[in-house]
Amino acid sequence: MLCRDTPTAVFRSLVQAALTRQGVSATELGEFYLVTLLESLLRPSEPFMAQALGVRYLEALQAPLPVRERTLRRVGDTALALCGLFPESLERSLVGPDYYEDIGRHAYHALAALNSTSRHDHALAEVFGDLAQRFPVFSTVLAEVAYASIFPQECDVVGLYRRWRYAKSPAHTARLLASGLVPLAPSSTRH
């Protein structure tokens, strides 16, 4: 039997369930933005990571307005997707998840400012402002979608612990406890 659900409907139900499990509130437009972000990952596009995300961000700030908006959005969306869906890959990179979180926050903050002062919709400015302000929260929502539905077979305990260490969400804590592990943050003192 073929599934007649569209990717939009599937991702919408996954995002709504993740928001509920995480106890996160989002506007309808914010929820829709997360859904379209997940959908965009299904469509092939030109490679974006040829340059470091920070370089793309700095170039965007100097670009003409339409290019600036498009590039800032790609930077923010890429950072959010990396932090939410693929944080383990960031653990092995030269810079960690905090770097990508900062870049994503700055990109979304710049988009919020552009949309609130230009000809664009103020509702979209609110969505970008919310993404900037609560970036780790929305990254955890995407992680919840990934663990629950997209990559359930990739739910190894070490990866789950790394995600917990980054986001410290109640859902990750509950999963670790259900696995028989009590999550403890690493001590800051070194011997």
C-alpha positions as a Markdown table, in Angstrom:
| # | Residue | x | y | z |
|---|---|---|---|---|
| 1 | Met | 0.0 | 0.0 | 0.0 |
| 2 | Leu | 1.4 | 3.4 | -1.0 |
| 3 | Cys | 1.6 | 6.2 | 1.5 |
| 4 | Arg | -0.4 | 9.2 | 0.2 |
| 5 | Asp | 0.9 | 11.6 | 2.8 |
| 6 | Thr | 3.0 | 14.4 | 1.4 |
| 7 | Pro | 6.4 | 15.3 | 2.8 |
| 8 | Thr | 4.8 | 18.4 | 4.2 |
| 9 | Ala | 2.1 | 16.5 | 6.1 |
| 10 | Val | 4.6 | 13.9 | 7.4 |
| 11 | Phe | 7.1 | 16.6 | 8.5 |
| 12 | Arg | 4.3 | 18.7 | 10.0 |
| 13 | Ser | 3.1 | 15.8 | 12.2 |
| 14 | Leu | 6.7 | 15.0 | 13.2 |
| 15 | Val | 7.5 | 18.6 | 14.1 |
| 16 | Gln | 4.2 | 19.0 | 16.0 |
| 17 | Ala | 4.9 | 15.8 | 18.0 |
| 18 | Ala | 8.5 | 16.9 | 18.7 |
| 19 | Leu | 7.3 | 20.3 | 19.9 |
| 20 | Thr | 4.8 | 18.6 | 22.2 |
| 21 | Arg | 7.3 | 16.1 | 23.6 |
| 22 | Gln | 9.8 | 18.9 | 24.2 |
| 23 | Gly | 7.2 | 21.2 | 25.7 |
| 24 | Val | 8.2 | 23.9 | 23.2 |
| 25 | Ser | 5.7 | 26.5 | 22.0 |
| 26 | Ala | 6.0 | 27.9 | 18.5 |
| 27 | Thr | 3.9 | 30.1 | 16.3 |
| 28 | Glu | 2.1 | 28.5 | 13.4 |
| 29 | Leu | 4.6 | 30.2 | 11.0 |
| 30 | Gly | 7.5 | 29.1 | 13.1 |
| 31 | Glu | 6.3 | 25.5 | 13.0 |
| 32 | Phe | 5.8 | 25.8 | 9.2 |
| 33 | Tyr | 9.3 | 27.2 | 8.9 |
| 34 | Leu | 10.8 | 24.1 | 10.6 |
| 35 | Val | 8.7 | 21.9 | 8.3 |
| 36 | Thr | 9.9 | 23.6 | 5.2 |
| 37 | Leu | 13.5 | 23.4 | 6.5 |
| 38 | Leu | 13.2 | 19.6 | 6.8 |
| 39 | Glu | 11.5 | 19.4 | 3.4 |
| 40 | Ser | 14.4 | 21.4 | 1.8 |
| 41 | Leu | 16.8 | 18.7 | 2.9 |
| 42 | Leu | 15.0 | 16.3 | 0.6 |
| 43 | Arg | 15.7 | 18.5 | -2.5 |
| 44 | Pro | 19.1 | 18.5 | -4.0 |
| 45 | Ser | 20.6 | 21.9 | -4.3 |
| 46 | Glu | 24.0 | 23.4 | -5.2 |
| 47 | Pro | 26.7 | 22.6 | -2.6 |
| 48 | Phe | 26.7 | 25.2 | 0.1 |
| 49 | Met | 29.5 | 24.1 | 2.4 |
| 50 | Ala | 32.3 | 24.7 | -0.1 |
| 51 | Gln | 33.3 | 27.7 | 2.1 |
| 52 | Ala | 33.2 | 27.8 | 5.9 |
| 53 | Leu | 29.8 | 28.9 | 7.2 |
| 54 | Gly | 31.4 | 31.8 | 9.0 |
| 55 | Val | 32.9 | 33.0 | 5.7 |
| 56 | Arg | 29.5 | 32.8 | 4.0 |
| 57 | Tyr | 28.0 | 34.7 | 6.9 |
| 58 | Leu | 30.5 | 37.6 | 6.6 |
| 59 | Glu | 30.1 | 37.6 | 2.8 |
| 60 | Ala | 26.3 | 37.8 | 3.2 |
| 61 | Leu | 26.6 | 40.9 | 5.4 |
| 62 | Gln | 28.4 | 42.7 | 2.5 |
| 63 | Ala | 26.1 | 41.4 | -0.3 |
| 64 | Pro | 23.2 | 43.3 | -2.0 |
| 65 | Leu | 19.9 | 42.9 | -0.2 |
| 66 | Pro | 18.4 | 40.0 | -2.1 |
| 67 | Val | 21.6 | 38.0 | -2.0 |
| 68 | Arg | 22.1 | 38.9 | 1.7 |
| 69 | Glu | 18.7 | 37.6 | 2.7 |
| 70 | Arg | 19.0 | 34.4 | 0.7 |
| 71 | Thr | 22.6 | 33.7 | 2.0 |
| 72 | Leu | 21.8 | 34.6 | 5.6 |
| 73 | Arg | 18.8 | 32.2 | 5.5 |
| 74 | Arg | 21.0 | 29.4 | 4.1 |
| 75 | Val | 23.6 | 30.0 | 6.8 |
| 76 | Gly | 21.0 | 30.0 | 9.6 |
| 77 | Asp | 19.2 | 27.0 | 8.2 |
| 78 | Thr | 22.4 | 25.0 | 7.6 |
| 79 | Ala | 23.6 | 25.8 | 11.1 |
| 80 | Leu | 20.3 | 24.7 | 12.6 |
| 81 | Ala | 20.2 | 21.5 | 10.5 |
| 82 | Leu | 23.8 | 20.6 | 11.5 |
| 83 | Cys | 23.2 | 21.3 | 15.2 |
| 84 | Gly | 19.8 | 19.5 | 15.3 |
| 85 | Leu | 20.3 | 16.6 | 12.9 |
| 86 | Phe | 24.0 | 16.0 | 12.7 |
| 87 | Pro | 25.7 | 17.1 | 15.9 |
| 88 | Glu | 28.0 | 14.1 | 16.0 |
| 89 | Ser | 29.7 | 15.4 | 12.9 |
| 90 | Leu | 30.3 | 18.7 | 14.6 |
| 91 | Glu | 32.1 | 16.9 | 17.5 |
| 92 | Arg | 34.7 | 15.7 | 15.0 |
| 93 | Ser | 35.2 | 19.1 | 13.3 |
| 94 | Leu | 37.7 | 21.8 | 14.1 |
| 95 | Val | 35.0 | 23.9 | 15.6 |
| 96 | Gly | 32.2 | 22.5 | 17.8 |
| 97 | Pro | 28.4 | 22.9 | 18.0 |
| 98 | Asp | 28.7 | 26.2 | 19.9 |
| 99 | Tyr | 30.4 | 27.8 | 16.9 |
| 100 | Tyr | 27.6 | 26.7 | 14.5 |
| 101 | Glu | 25.0 | 27.8 | 17.1 |
| 102 | Asp | 26.6 | 31.3 | 17.3 |
| 103 | Ile | 26.7 | 31.6 | 13.5 |
| 104 | Gly | 23.1 | 30.4 | 13.1 |
| 105 | Arg | 21.9 | 32.8 | 15.8 |
| 106 | His | 23.7 | 35.7 | 14.2 |
| 107 | Ala | 22.3 | 34.9 | 10.8 |
| 108 | Tyr | 18.7 | 34.6 | 12.0 |
| 109 | His | 19.2 | 37.8 | 14.1 |
| 110 | Ala | 20.3 | 39.7 | 11.0 |
| 111 | Leu | 17.3 | 38.3 | 9.0 |
| 112 | Ala | 15.0 | 39.4 | 11.8 |
| 113 | Ala | 16.4 | 42.9 | 11.6 |
| 114 | Leu | 16.2 | 43.0 | 7.8 |
| 115 | Asn | 12.6 | 41.8 | 7.8 |
| 116 | Ser | 11.5 | 44.2 | 10.5 |
| 117 | Thr | 12.9 | 47.3 | 8.9 |
| 118 | Ser | 12.4 | 46.6 | 5.2 |
| 119 | Arg | 9.4 | 45.9 | 3.0 |
| 120 | His | 9.1 | 42.4 | 4.3 |
| 121 | Asp | 6.5 | 40.8 | 6.5 |
| 122 | His | 6.9 | 41.5 | 10.2 |
| 123 | Ala | 5.6 | 38.0 | 11.1 |
| 124 | Leu | 8.6 | 36.5 | 9.3 |
| 125 | Ala | 10.8 | 38.9 | 11.3 |
| 126 | Glu | 9.3 | 37.4 | 14.5 |
| 127 | Val | 10.0 | 33.9 | 13.3 |
| 128 | Phe | 13.7 | 34.7 | 12.6 |
| 129 | Gly | 13.9 | 36.5 | 15.9 |
| 130 | Asp | 12.5 | 33.5 | 17.7 |
| 131 | Leu | 15.0 | 31.2 | 15.9 |
| 132 | Ala | 17.8 | 33.5 | 16.9 |
| 133 | Gln | 16.8 | 33.7 | 20.5 |
| 134 | Arg | 15.9 | 30.0 | 21.0 |
| 135 | Phe | 18.3 | 28.4 | 18.6 |
| 136 | Pro | 19.3 | 25.5 | 20.9 |
| 137 | Val | 15.6 | 24.8 | 21.7 |
| 138 | Phe | 14.7 | 24.5 | 18.0 |
| 139 | Ser | 17.8 | 22.5 | 17.3 |
| 140 | Thr | 16.6 | 20.1 | 20.0 |
| 141 | Val | 13.2 | 19.9 | 18.3 |
| 142 | Leu | 15.0 | 18.9 | 15.1 |
| 143 | Ala | 17.0 | 16.3 | 17.0 |
| 144 | Glu | 13.8 | 14.9 | 18.5 |
| 145 | Val | 12.4 | 14.5 | 14.9 |
| 146 | Ala | 15.6 | 12.9 | 13.8 |
| 147 | Tyr | 15.8 | 10.4 | 16.7 |
| 148 | Ala | 12.1 | 9.6 | 16.7 |
| 149 | Ser | 11.6 | 9.2 | 12.9 |
| 150 | Ile | 14.3 | 10.0 | 10.5 |
| 151 | Phe | 17.4 | 8.2 | 12.0 |
| 152 | Pro | 16.0 | 5.9 | 14.7 |
| 153 | Gln | 18.6 | 3.3 | 14.0 |
| 154 | Glu | 21.3 | 5.8 | 14.7 |
| 155 | Cys | 20.3 | 6.2 | 18.3 |
| 156 | Asp | 23.5 | 4.9 | 19.9 |
| 157 | Val | 24.0 | 5.8 | 23.5 |
| 158 | Val | 27.2 | 7.6 | 23.0 |
| 159 | Gly | 25.6 | 9.8 | 20.3 |
| 160 | Leu | 22.6 | 10.4 | 22.5 |
| 161 | Tyr | 24.9 | 11.4 | 25.4 |
| 162 | Arg | 26.7 | 13.9 | 23.1 |
| 163 | Arg | 23.4 | 15.4 | 22.1 |
| 164 | Trp | 22.4 | 15.6 | 25.7 |
| 165 | Arg | 25.7 | 17.3 | 26.6 |
| 166 | Tyr | 25.1 | 19.9 | 23.9 |
| 167 | Ala | 21.3 | 20.6 | 24.4 |
| 168 | Lys | 20.6 | 19.1 | 27.9 |
| 169 | Ser | 17.0 | 18.7 | 26.9 |
| 170 | Pro | 14.5 | 16.8 | 29.2 |
| 171 | Ala | 13.8 | 14.4 | 26.3 |
| 172 | His | 17.5 | 13.4 | 25.9 |
| 173 | Thr | 17.7 | 13.0 | 29.7 |
| 174 | Ala | 14.7 | 10.7 | 29.7 |
| 175 | Arg | 16.2 | 8.6 | 26.9 |
| 176 | Leu | 19.5 | 8.3 | 28.7 |
| 177 | Leu | 17.7 | 7.3 | 31.9 |
| 178 | Ala | 15.6 | 4.7 | 30.0 |
| 179 | Ser | 18.9 | 3.3 | 28.6 |
| 180 | Gly | 20.1 | 2.8 | 32.1 |
| 181 | Leu | 22.5 | 5.8 | 32.2 |
| 182 | Val | 22.4 | 8.8 | 34.5 |
| 183 | Pro | 23.7 | 11.7 | 32.5 |
| 184 | Leu | 26.3 | 13.8 | 34.3 |
| 185 | Ala | 28.0 | 16.8 | 32.8 |
| 186 | Pro | 31.8 | 16.5 | 32.5 |
| 187 | Ser | 33.6 | 18.2 | 35.3 |
| 188 | Ser | 35.4 | 21.4 | 34.4 |
| 189 | Thr | 38.5 | 20.6 | 36.4 |
| 190 | Arg | 41.3 | 18.7 | 34.7 |
| 191 | His | 43.9 | 16.6 | 36.5 |
